[in-house]
């Protein structure tokens, strides 16, 4: 049991540092350990990708027809 606790603590420590830790059973991935910060970033990205307006703008940008504005020119 102590070995498992040590390995779990090491996995959590690695994940806190930004590393995606994959735990396997018989060579197959069964669990992934990621930091809260990384999970938050993934969820934020998923929200952007689920927004039809954002996706339209992203497609325009990729097609070269997007517009850019200096941050200083934007109203607060």
Number of C-alpha atoms within 10 A of each C-alpha: 6 7 8 9 10 11 12 14 12 13 19 17 16 16 20 17 12 14 15 16 18 14 14 11 8 6 7 9 10 10 11 12 19 20 18 12 13 16 12 11 12 12 12 12 11 11 11 13 13 11 10 10 10 13 13 12 14 15 12 13 13 10 9 9 11 12 8 7 7 6 8 7 7 7 5 5
